[in-house]
Amino acid sequence: QVQLVESGGGLVQAGGSLRLSCATSGRTVSRYAMGWFRQAPGKEREFVAFISWSAGITYYGDSVKGRFTISRDNAKNTVFLQMNSLKPEDTAVYYCAANRLNIRPTEAQVDYWGQGTQVTVSS
């Protein structure tokens, strides 16, 4: 069993920055691709970013390219999402996700989910 625990969410003004963390425990996920999805009220869950287990490959959703950066520290079993130039439309619950086979999984392909952390960007 794998547990994913997010932290770092909060309230920030537009143009500001936040850094999300996802700590993993239980069965090792060092060989898993890791990443983030988000879900705003009334909207479907959206792909944000994913990183391969070696950290050599990254994917970003079009709406966050150039503003968000994903990274991971396998020694600490943690994945990060640095979010800069935040916009009100980035407001959502951000979910950490892990996938064993697919570096760019769909929502249905995700093997493990965290419980989510709220990010609110005020205008």
C-alpha positions, 0 to 999 in steps of 0.5 A: 500500500502507498500513502501520498500526503500533500502539503504546502497549499494555501491562500496567495495573491495573484502573481504569487508563488507556492510550493507543494510537496507530496511525501510518500510512504509505505511501498516504495514509489521510487520507480513510479512516475509521480505528479499532480492533478487539480480539480476546481469546483464544478470542473473535471480533474485536470492534468497538471504535471508529471515526472518520470521516476528518474526525473529525466522526463517531465510533462506539463498541462498547457495551462501551467507551462512556463509557470509551474515546475515539477521535481522529485527527490527519490532519497526523500520519497518526495515530489514537489510542484513549484508554482509561480505567477499564480492566477485566480484560475489556478484555484483548485484542490491539487492532488498528488498522484503516482503511476507505475507504467505511464509517465503521462497518465490519464485520471483513470490510469493513476494507481495512487492518489493523495487526499488533496490540498487546497490552493486559492489564488485571490485576484 
